[in-house]
Amino acid sequence: MTRPRSSSAARAARAVRAVAVLVVLAVVLVGADLAARAWATGRAEREVQQRLGLPQRPEVTVAGGSFLLQVLRGRYEDVSLAAARVPGEDLVLDELRVDLPAVRAPLRSLVGRTGTADVAAGTFRADVDFGELAGRVDTGSLDVVLSRDGDDVRATTTVGVLGFGVDLALVVEPRLEDGVVRLVPVSARAAGQEVALGRARQLLRSAGVDLADGWTVALEEVPEQARVESLEVTGTGVRARGTVLASSVPLG
């Protein structure tokens, strides 16, 4: 009768050891997966920083499932990029975020070899602060300060009238029209009193600034793979949202 108990105990011990081995193996695989993910995203962050000339390192994340399985498939899922102070020729983006559902890239690209990544269509969000936006508005010699006014933007300046400085404030609505951002005036105040837009235009014209139907800000620096679809006024500037078209990107 003792032999069956010994056999049962041996089987139980083997089962315990098997479970322990599986647990250790799972921990090792998870650790390797996390290490590989951290190494690859770190390399991507350094390359993006170098290519875009960023003052600080961006953040790249790959959220889809096991990273090692994604490497073997050559398909990375739920890829996102977040960067701050992204410089352009005439404009600095305060913040930029790009979200891509999938990116296909060969394994050799992870070790620095050349290749091509196929990027699926995704979305982006870009923030431009009021100071940068004011620098792109043609206001002649006038100093214009932009700030938030509810869902609109307030533009304030001082206009000379008969040797006196008159404070002028315009509330403008940012609109997307034919590939440009147009700041369309909706109301005006001069010396603290509400005035007709026609009067505000006259005051600006006397200072050499033609308001016409509003100021325009061209979007020359938006890459051809991106499409701006909406604008939103925030506490610090204007936020643009849109789509990133599917494309192929050279690597290495």
MARBA-623335 format. One record per atom (N, C-alpha, C): x, y, z. Coordinates in steps of 0.2 Angstrom, whole numbers, plus 5000, padded with zeros to 4 digits. Example, Ala and Ser with C-alpha at 12.3 -4.5 7.8 and 13.67 -1.06 7.14 Angstrom:
2
506649725039/506249785039/506649845039/506449895035/506849955036/506450005039/
//
This chain:
252
500449945000/500050005000/500450065000/501150065002/501550125002/501750144995/501850094991/502050104984/501650154980/500950144980/500550194977/500650264980/500650274986/500750334989/501450374987/501950324986/502550354984/502550374977/502150334973/502050354966/501650414965/501150424969/500750484969/501250544971/501650534976/502050594978/502550614973/502850564969/503350574964/502950614958/502350594956/502050624951/501850694953/501650704959/501550774962/502150814961/502750784963/503350824963/503550844956/503450794951/503650814944/503150864942/502550864944/502050914942/502250984944/502550984951/502751054954/503351074950/503851034948/504451054945/504251074938/503751044934/503551064928/503251134928/502851144933/502551214934/503051264935/503551244939/504051294941/504451314935/504651264931/505051274924/504651314920/503951304919/503551344915/503551414917/503551424924/503451494926/504151534925/504751494926/505351524925/505451544917/505151494913/505251504906/504851564904/504251574907/503751624905/504051694907/504451694913/504751754915/505351774911/505751724909/506251734904/506051764897/505451734895/505251754888/504951824889/504551844894/504351904895/504851964896/505351944900/505951984901/506252004894/506351944890/506751954883/506251994879/505651984879/505152024875/505152104877/505152114883/505252184886/505852214884/506452174885/507052204883/507152224876/506852174871/506852184864/506452244862/505852254865/505452314864/505852374866/506152374872/506452434874/507052454869/507452404867/507952414863/507752444856/507252414853/507052434847/506752504847/506252514852/505952584852/506552634854/507052624858/507552664859/507952684853/508052634849/508452644842/507952694838/507352674837/506852714833/506852794836/506852794842/506852864845/507452904843/508052874844/508652904842/508652924834/508452884830/508452894823/507952954821/507352954824/506853004823/507153074826/507453074832/507753134834/508253164830/508653124827/509153144822/508953164816/508453134813/508153154806/507753214807/507353224812/506953284813/507353344816/507953334819/508353384822/507953404829/507753354832/507353374838/507753394844/507553444848/508053464854/507953414860/507453374860/507453324865/507153254862/507353204865/507153134862/506353124862/506153104857/505453084857/505253024860/504653004860/504452944863/504052894858/504352834857/504052794852/503752734856/503152714855/502852654858/502552604853/502652544854/502352484850/501952444855/501252454855/500852424860/500552354858/500552334852/500252274850/500552214852/500252174857/500452104859/501252094860/501452034859/502152014860/502552044855/503152084857/503552114852/503952064848/504152014851/504651964848/504151934842/503551914843/503151894838/503051944832/502952004834/502952054829/503552064825/504152054828/504752054824/504752004819/504551944821/504651884817/504151894811/503551924812/503051934807/503251994803/503652034805/503852094802/503252144801/502852144806/502252184806/502152214814/502252274815/502152304821/501552344822/501152334827/500452354828/500452414833/499952454832/499852514837/500452554839/500752574833/501352614834/501252694835/501552724840/501352794841/502052834842/502052894840/502652934841/502353004844/502753024849/502553084853/503153124853/503153194851/503753234851/503553304853/504053344856/503953404858/504453454854/504253514853/504653564850/504953544843/504453524838/504653494832/504853554827/505453564825/505653624821/505453614814/505253674811/505153674803/505553734801/505453754794/505753804792/505553874795/504953884796/504653944799/504253934805/504153874807/503653864812/503853804816/503753814823/503953754827/503353724830/503253664830/502653634833/502753624840/502353644844/502453634851/502353564853/501953524851/501853454852/501653424845/501853354844/501653314839/501553244841/500953214839/500853144840/500553114834/500853054833/500653014827/500452944829/499852924827/499652854829/499552814823/499852764822/499852714816/499552644818/499052624815/498852554817/499352494815/499752504810/500252454808/500752484804/501352454805/501952464801/502352404800/502452394793/502852334791/503552354789/503952314792/504752334791/505152264792/505652254788/506052194788/506452194794/506552134796/506952114802/507652154802/507952154796/508652184795/508652254797/508052294796/508052364798/508152374805/508052324810/508152334817/508952334819/509352314814/510052314816/510452364811/510052414809/510352464805/510452454798/510252404795/510252394788/509752434784/509852444778/509352484774/508752434772/508152474771/507552434769/507052484768/506452464768/505852504767/505252484772/504952534775/504452524780/503752544776/503252494776/502652514774/502152534780/501952594779/501552624785/500852634783/500452604787/499752604786/499452674788/498852694785/498552754786/498452764794/498552824796/498452834803/498152904805/498252934811/498052994812/498653034816/498553104816/499053144819/498653204823/499053234828/498853294831/499453334832/499353394830/499953444831/499653504834/500053534839/499953594843/500453654841/500153704839/500553764838/500353824843/500853844846/500653894852/500553964848/500154004852/499954074849/500554114847/501154114851/501754154849/501954134842/501954064840/502254044834/501654064828/501054054830/500554074825/500554144823/500654194829/500654264827/501254284823/501754244823/502354254819/502254244812/501754204810/501554184803/501054224800/500754274804/500254314802/500554384799/500254404793/500554464790/500254524794/500554554799/500254614802/500754674802/501154674796/501554734795/502054754801/502054814803/502454834808/502154824815/501454804815/501154804822/501354734825/501354744832/501454684837/500754664839/500654604837/499954574838/500054514843/499654514848/499654454853/499054414852/499154354852/498554304851/498454274858/497754264859/497554224865/496954194864/496754154869/496054114868/495454154870/494954154866/494354184867/493754134866/493654094871/493154034870/493353994865/492953974860/493153934854/493553974849/493654034850/493954084845/494654104847/494954144843/495554174845/495554254845/495854284851/495854354851/496454384849/496454434845/497054464842/497054534845/497554554849/497554624851/498254654849/498154724848/498754764846/498554834847/499054884846/498954954847/499054994840/498555034838/498555064832/498655144833/499055174830/499155244831/498555284827/498255324831/497755374828/497855444831/498055484826/498155554828/498655564833/499155524833/499755524837/499555494844/499055464845/498855424851/498855344849/498955304854/498955234853/498255214855/497855174851/497255154852/497255074852/497055044858/497054974859/496454944854/496654894850/496154864846/496254794847/495654764848/495554684849/495054664844/495354604840/494854574836/494754504838/494154474838/494054404839/493954374832/494454324831/494454294824/494354214825/494054184820/493854114820/494354084815/494754034818/495153994813/494753944809/494853944803/494553904798/494953874793/494853814791/495253784785/494953794779/495253824774/495053844768/495553834762/495453784758/495853774752/496653764754/496753724759/497453714761/497753764765/497353814768/497653864772/497253874778/497553904783/497153924789/496953994789/496354014789/496154084788/495854104795/496154154797/495854184804/495354244802/494754224802/494154264800/493854304805/493854374805/493654414810/492854414811/492654404817/491954404819/491754464823/492154494827/491954554831/492554594832/492454654834/493054704836/492854744841/493454764845/493354824850/493954864850/493754934850/494354984850/494255024856/494755044859/494755074866/494255054871/494154984871/493754954875/492954954873/492854984867/492154994865/492054944859/491454914858/491354874852/491254914846/491554894841/491554934835/491354894829/491154924824/491054884818/491654854815/491654794811/492254764808/492554814803/492054854799/492254904794/492754954798/492554974804/492955024807/493654994809/493654934811/494254904813/494754894807/494454884801/494854874795/495154944794/494754994794/495055064793/495655074798/495555064804/496055074809/496755034807/496654974805/497154934803/497454954796/497054974792/497355004785/497755064786/497555104791/497955174793/498655154795/498655094798/499355074800/499755024795/499455024789/499754984784/499654914784/499054894787/498854824788/498254814784/498154764779/497554754776/497254694778/496754694782/496354644785/495954604780/495554644776/495154614771/494654564774/494654504772/494254454775/494554404780/495154424782/495554394787/496254374785/496654354790/497354334789/497354264787/497854244783/497954184781/498654154783/498654094785/499254054787/499353994783/499853994778/499953944774/500153884777/500053824775/500253764778/500753724774/501253764771/501753734767/502153684770/502253684777/502653634780/502353574782/501653564781/501353504782/501553454776/501853394778/502053344773/501553324768/501653304762/501153284758/500753214760/501053184765/500753124767/500253134772/500153204774/499653224780/499153264777/498553254780/497953294778/497653324784/497653394785/497353424790/496653424789/496253404794/495553404794/495153444798/495453464804/495053504809/495553544813/495253604816/495653644820/495253654827/495653664832/495353674839/495753724842/495453774845/495753824850/495853794856/496553794859/496653764866/496853824870/497053814876/497253864881/497953904879/498353864875/498953894873/499053904865/498653884861/498653894854/498153854850/498353834844/497853804840/498053734839/497653684839/497753614838/497453594831/497853554827/497653534821/497653454821/497153424819/497053354819/496953334811/497153274810/497053254803/497253184802/497353164796/497553094794/498253084791/498553034792/499253014789/499052964783/499252974777/499152934772/499552874772/499352814770/499752754769/500352774764/500952754766/501552774762/502152724764/502652724760/503252684761/503852734763/504252714768/504752754770/505352724770/505952754767/506552714767/506852714774/507252664776/507552654782/508252644782/508652664787/509352654787/509752714784/
//
